[in-house]
Structure formats: structure tokens, C-alpha cells
Amino acid sequence: MYGSLDISTSGMIAQRTRMTVIASNLANVNTLVNSKGEYEPYLRRSVMLSASDGGNGLSGVKVSDVQIEQGALRRAHRPGNPFADANGYLMVPDIDTTAEWVNGLEASRAYEANVIAAESTKSMMAQALRLLA
């Protein structure tokens, strides 16, 4: 029965990681320079999830990778920017804030579902112990 809690816990960890990456994408939607002040537009990150085997025949989920989406840039006309080319264009992060918010809501709901599943499992375990006592 503890395996059920492990599955819910793995789901909560995975969704928390997704929310962290989504928050990072939203926070860096206008980031054009790296920590050294060099022109290096932020590239969108995405979380890759995969099934994990807990060793007891039950499965869960794990974060298999946080990918940096190469080429996730779009051309923008900003003639006043010091990094713009002669025509006033530069490459900026191609992050759709609406899609990121929707992904964040989805991750939040999935996290809540795992919390409810864990609480239900704990309640059933407590009831089973009461019956045994």
C-alpha cells in the first residue's frame, strides 16, 4: 500500500518541477543577455516526463530531462535596442505566455490531483489499521 503513496509523491515532484520550469520561462520572456551581459536570448525550457518503476511492480513518474529548445527564437523589430542589426531587428525568446499559463494551470491541477490521491491513500491505510486493531 505504500507504493500508492510513492506514485502520488513522484507525481507531485514531477509537477513541481514542471511548475518551476514554466515559471522560469515566464520570468525570462524578455531576457536577451546572459549573466555576463552578452547578447544571448533565453531559450524556452520544457520538462520531459517518463514512467519509473519503483521496484515493487508499481510505476510512478519521473523527470527524465529538462530540454532547452534550440531555435526557440523569433525575429522582432526593435530599432532602439543596442543588439539590433542594421535594419533594427533582433532575435528574442519565442515564448507564448498564454500557453505557458495554461501549462502552469495544468501542472497545478495535476499536482492537486496527486495530493488528493495521497490523502485518500493515507485515509484508507488509517481505516485499515483501525479495523485490524
GUDRENMAR-212793 format. One record per residue: x, y, z of N, C-alpha, C in turn; residue in one letter; residue number from 0. Coordinates in steps of 0.05 Angstrom, whole numbers, plus 5000, padded with zeros to 4 digits. Example, Ala and Ser with C-alpha at 12.3 -4.5 7.8 and 13.67 -1.06 7.14 Angstrom:
<torses>
((5264, 4886, 5156), (5246, 4910, 5156), (5264, 4934, 5156), "A", 0)
((5257, 4955, 5142), (5273, 4979, 5143), (5258, 5001, 5157), "S", 1)
</torses>
This chain:
<torses>
((5016, 4976, 5000), (5000, 5000, 5000), (5017, 5025, 5000), "M", 0)
((5042, 5023, 5010), (5060, 5047, 5010), (5067, 5054, 4982), "Y", 1)
((5066, 5035, 4963), (5073, 5041, 4935), (5054, 5062, 4923), "G", 2)
((5029, 5061, 4932), (5010, 5081, 4922), (5019, 5109, 4931), "S", 3)
((5029, 5112, 4955), (5039, 5138, 4964), (5063, 5146, 4948), "L", 4)
((5080, 5126, 4941), (5104, 5132, 4925), (5096, 5143, 4897), "D", 5)
((5075, 5131, 4886), (5066, 5140, 4859), (5056, 5169, 4861), "I", 6)
((5040, 5175, 4881), (5030, 5202, 4884), (5052, 5222, 4890), "S", 7)
((5071, 5214, 4906), (5094, 5231, 4912), (5111, 5236, 4887), "T", 8)
((5115, 5216, 4871), (5131, 5220, 4846), (5116, 5239, 4828), "S", 9)
((5090, 5237, 4827), (5074, 5256, 4811), (5076, 5284, 4821), "G", 10)
((5075, 5288, 4847), (5078, 5315, 4858), (5105, 5327, 4852), "M", 11)
((5126, 5311, 4854), (5153, 5321, 4849), (5155, 5329, 4819), "I", 12)
((5145, 5312, 4801), (5146, 5318, 4773), (5131, 5344, 4766), "A", 13)
((5107, 5347, 4777), (5091, 5371, 4772), (5104, 5396, 4784), "Q", 14)
((5116, 5393, 4807), (5130, 5416, 4819), (5153, 5425, 4801), "R", 15)
((5167, 5406, 4789), (5189, 5412, 4771), (5178, 5426, 4746), "T", 16)
((5156, 5416, 4736), (5143, 5429, 4713), (5136, 5458, 4719), "R", 17)
((5124, 5463, 4743), (5116, 5490, 4750), (5141, 5508, 4753), "M", 18)
((5163, 5498, 4763), (5187, 5513, 4766), (5198, 5521, 4738), "T", 19)
((5198, 5503, 4719), (5208, 5509, 4692), (5189, 5528, 4678), "V", 20)
((5163, 5525, 4682), (5144, 5544, 4670), (5148, 5572, 4681), "I", 21)
((5152, 5574, 4707), (5156, 5600, 4720), (5182, 5612, 4709), "A", 22)
((5202, 5596, 4704), (5227, 5606, 4693), (5223, 5617, 4664), "S", 23)
((5207, 5602, 4649), (5201, 5612, 4621), (5186, 5638, 4622), "N", 24)
((5167, 5641, 4640), (5151, 5666, 4642), (5169, 5689, 4652), "L", 25)
((5186, 5683, 4670), (5204, 5704, 4682), (5224, 5714, 4661), "A", 26)
((5231, 5697, 4642), (5252, 5704, 4623), (5242, 5710, 4595), "N", 27)
((5217, 5717, 4593), (5205, 5721, 4567), (5218, 5745, 4552), "V", 28)
((5230, 5763, 4566), (5243, 5786, 4554), (5273, 5787, 4558), "N", 29)
((5284, 5765, 4567), (5313, 5764, 4573), (5329, 5761, 4547), "T", 30)
((5347, 5780, 4543), (5364, 5780, 4518), (5393, 5776, 4524), "L", 31)
((5402, 5779, 4549), (5430, 5777, 4555), (5435, 5756, 4576), "V", 32)
((5459, 5744, 4576), (5466, 5724, 4596), (5477, 5739, 4621), "N", 33)
((5488, 5724, 4639), (5497, 5735, 4664), (5522, 5753, 4660), "S", 34)
((5536, 5750, 4638), (5560, 5766, 4632), (5553, 5791, 4617), "K", 35)
((5527, 5795, 4611), (5519, 5818, 4596), (5522, 5815, 4566), "G", 36)
((5527, 5791, 4557), (5529, 5786, 4528), (5502, 5779, 4516), "E", 37)
((5499, 5786, 4491), (5474, 5780, 4477), (5470, 5750, 4474), "Y", 38)
((5451, 5739, 4488), (5445, 5711, 4487), (5416, 5708, 4496), "E", 39)
((5397, 5709, 4477), (5369, 5708, 4485), (5362, 5681, 4499), "P", 40)
((5345, 5683, 4519), (5336, 5660, 4534), (5322, 5640, 4516), "Y", 41)
((5327, 5615, 4519), (5314, 5594, 4503), (5294, 5579, 4521), "L", 42)
((5270, 5575, 4511), (5249, 5562, 4526), (5258, 5534, 4535), "R", 43)
((5250, 5528, 4560), (5256, 5501, 4571), (5229, 5485, 4572), "R", 44)
((5232, 5459, 4570), (5208, 5442, 4573), (5216, 5416, 4588), "S", 45)
((5198, 5406, 4604), (5203, 5382, 4620), (5194, 5357, 4606), "V", 46)
((5211, 5337, 4606), (5204, 5311, 4594), (5199, 5292, 4617), "M", 47)
((5176, 5280, 4618), (5169, 5261, 4639), (5169, 5232, 4627), "L", 48)
((5175, 5213, 4644), (5175, 5185, 4636), (5166, 5168, 4659), "S", 49)
((5157, 5144, 4653), (5149, 5125, 4674), (5173, 5116, 4689), "A", 50)
((5170, 5111, 4715), (5191, 5100, 4731), (5181, 5075, 4745), "S", 51)
((5197, 5056, 4749), (5190, 5031, 4763), (5201, 5033, 4791), "D", 52)
((5183, 5032, 4810), (5191, 5034, 4838), (5204, 5008, 4849), "G", 53)
((5207, 4988, 4832), (5220, 4963, 4840), (5201, 4944, 4853), "G", 54)
((5176, 4952, 4859), (5157, 4934, 4871), (5134, 4928, 4852), "N", 55)
((5138, 4932, 4826), (5117, 4927, 4807), (5099, 4950, 4802), "G", 56)
((5101, 4970, 4819), (5084, 4994, 4815), (5101, 5015, 4800), "L", 57)
((5087, 5032, 4785), (5100, 5053, 4770), (5094, 5080, 4781), "S", 58)
((5110, 5098, 4773), (5106, 5126, 4780), (5115, 5142, 4756), "G", 59)
((5123, 5167, 4761), (5132, 5184, 4740), (5158, 5198, 4750), "V", 60)
((5175, 5204, 4731), (5200, 5218, 4738), (5206, 5238, 4716), "K", 61)
((5221, 5258, 4724), (5231, 5277, 4705), (5255, 5265, 4691), "V", 62)
((5252, 5259, 4666), (5275, 5247, 4651), (5294, 5267, 4641), "S", 63)
((5284, 5292, 4635), (5301, 5312, 4624), (5287, 5339, 4624), "D", 64)
((5303, 5360, 4627), (5294, 5387, 4622), (5308, 5397, 4597), "V", 65)
((5293, 5399, 4575), (5305, 5405, 4549), (5305, 5435, 4544), "Q", 66)
((5326, 5444, 4532), (5328, 5472, 4523), (5321, 5471, 4493), "I", 67)
((5300, 5485, 4485), (5290, 5484, 4458), (5307, 5502, 4440), "E", 68)
((5327, 5490, 4427), (5344, 5504, 4409), (5328, 5517, 4386), "Q", 69)
((5334, 5541, 4380), (5320, 5554, 4358), (5293, 5566, 4366), "G", 70)
((5287, 5566, 4392), (5261, 5577, 4401), (5263, 5607, 4403), "A", 71)
((5269, 5620, 4380), (5272, 5649, 4379), (5254, 5659, 4356), "L", 72)
((5247, 5684, 4358), (5232, 5696, 4336), (5245, 5724, 4331), "R", 73)
((5241, 5733, 4307), (5252, 5759, 4299), (5233, 5781, 4307), "R", 74)
((5244, 5802, 4319), (5228, 5825, 4328), (5241, 5851, 4319), "A", 75)
((5224, 5870, 4313), (5234, 5896, 4304), (5236, 5915, 4328), "H", 76)
((5261, 5920, 4337), (5266, 5938, 4359), (5290, 5955, 4352), "R", 77)
((5286, 5975, 4337), (5308, 5991, 4327), (5324, 6005, 4348), "P", 78)
((5313, 6011, 4371), (5328, 6024, 4393), (5346, 6006, 4409), "G", 79)
((5343, 5980, 4405), (5358, 5961, 4422), (5387, 5960, 4412), "N", 80)
((5407, 5961, 4431), (5435, 5960, 4423), (5443, 5934, 4409), "P", 81)
((5428, 5913, 4411), (5435, 5888, 4399), (5421, 5884, 4371), "F", 82)
((5405, 5904, 4363), (5391, 5902, 4337), (5411, 5904, 4314), "A", 83)
((5404, 5891, 4292), (5420, 5893, 4268), (5416, 5920, 4254), "D", 84)
((5428, 5924, 4231), (5426, 5949, 4217), (5398, 5957, 4209), "A", 85)
((5380, 5937, 4206), (5352, 5942, 4199), (5334, 5944, 4224), "N", 86)
((5346, 5942, 4247), (5330, 5945, 4272), (5318, 5919, 4282), "G", 87)
((5326, 5896, 4272), (5315, 5870, 4280), (5335, 5856, 4299), "Y", 88)
((5323, 5840, 4317), (5339, 5823, 4334), (5323, 5798, 4340), "L", 89)
((5337, 5777, 4350), (5323, 5753, 4357), (5315, 5754, 4387), "M", 90)
((5290, 5748, 4393), (5280, 5748, 4420), (5268, 5721, 4427), "V", 91)
((5265, 5715, 4453), (5254, 5689, 4461), (5226, 5685, 4449), "P", 92)
((5221, 5662, 4438), (5194, 5656, 4427), (5179, 5640, 4448), "D", 93)
((5168, 5654, 4467), (5153, 5642, 4489), (5125, 5653, 4489), "I", 94)
((5106, 5635, 4485), (5078, 5643, 4485), (5068, 5643, 4514), "D", 95)
((5064, 5667, 4525), (5057, 5669, 4553), (5030, 5656, 4559), "T", 96)
((5011, 5657, 4540), (4985, 5645, 4545), (4988, 5614, 4547), "T", 97)
((5004, 5603, 4529), (5009, 5574, 4530), (5023, 5566, 4556), "A", 98)
((5042, 5583, 4565), (5056, 5577, 4590), (5037, 5578, 4614), "E", 99)
((5019, 5597, 4614), (4999, 5599, 4636), (4981, 5574, 4636), "W", 100)
((4972, 5566, 4612), (4955, 5542, 4611), (4971, 5518, 4620), "V", 101)
((4996, 5515, 4612), (5012, 5492, 4621), (5016, 5493, 4652), "N", 102)
((5019, 5518, 4663), (5021, 5521, 4692), (4996, 5512, 4706), "G", 103)
((4973, 5520, 4695), (4948, 5511, 4707), (4945, 5481, 4706), "L", 104)
((4952, 5469, 4684), (4951, 5440, 4681), (4969, 5426, 4702), "E", 105)
((4993, 5437, 4705), (5012, 5425, 4724), (5001, 5428, 4753), "A", 106)
((4989, 5451, 4758), (4978, 5456, 4785), (4955, 5437, 4791), "S", 107)
((4938, 5433, 4771), (4915, 5414, 4775), (4925, 5385, 4778), "R", 108)
((4945, 5378, 4763), (4957, 5351, 4766), (4969, 5347, 4793), "A", 109)
((4983, 5368, 4803), (4995, 5367, 4830), (4973, 5364, 4851), "Y", 110)
((4951, 5379, 4848), (4928, 5377, 4867), (4916, 5349, 4866), "E", 111)
((4914, 5338, 4842), (4903, 5311, 4840), (4920, 5290, 4854), "A", 112)
((4946, 5293, 4852), (4965, 5275, 4867), (4963, 5279, 4897), "N", 113)
((4959, 5304, 4906), (4955, 5309, 4935), (4930, 5294, 4944), "V", 114)
((4908, 5297, 4929), (4883, 5284, 4937), (4886, 5254, 4937), "I", 115)
((4900, 5243, 4917), (4904, 5214, 4916), (4921, 5205, 4941), "A", 116)
((4941, 5220, 4948), (4958, 5213, 4971), (4941, 5214, 4997), "A", 117)
((4925, 5235, 4999), (4908, 5237, 5023), (4887, 5215, 5025), "E", 118)
((4876, 5207, 5002), (4857, 5184, 5002), (4871, 5158, 5010), "S", 119)
((4896, 5154, 5000), (4911, 5130, 5007), (4917, 5130, 5037), "T", 120)
((4925, 5152, 5048), (4930, 5154, 5076), (4905, 5148, 5093), "K", 121)
((4883, 5159, 5083), (4857, 5154, 5097), (4850, 5124, 5097), "S", 122)
((4854, 5111, 5074), (4848, 5083, 5072), (4866, 5066, 5089), "M", 123)
((4892, 5074, 5091), (4911, 5060, 5107), (4903, 5062, 5137), "M", 124)
((4895, 5086, 5145), (4887, 5091, 5173), (4862, 5075, 5179), "A", 125)
((4843, 5074, 5161), (4819, 5058, 5165), (4825, 5028, 5167), "Q", 126)
((4844, 5019, 5151), (4852, 4990, 5152), (4865, 4984, 5179), "A", 127)
((4881, 5002, 5189), (4894, 4998, 5215), (4874, 4998, 5237), "L", 128)
((4854, 5015, 5235), (4832, 5015, 5256), (4817, 4988, 5256), "R", 129)
((4813, 4977, 5232), (4799, 4951, 5230), (4816, 4928, 5242), "L", 130)
((4842, 4930, 5239), (4860, 4910, 5250), (4863, 4912, 5280), "L", 131)
((4859, 4935, 5291), (4864, 4939, 5319), (4841, 4930, 5336), "A", 132)
</torses>
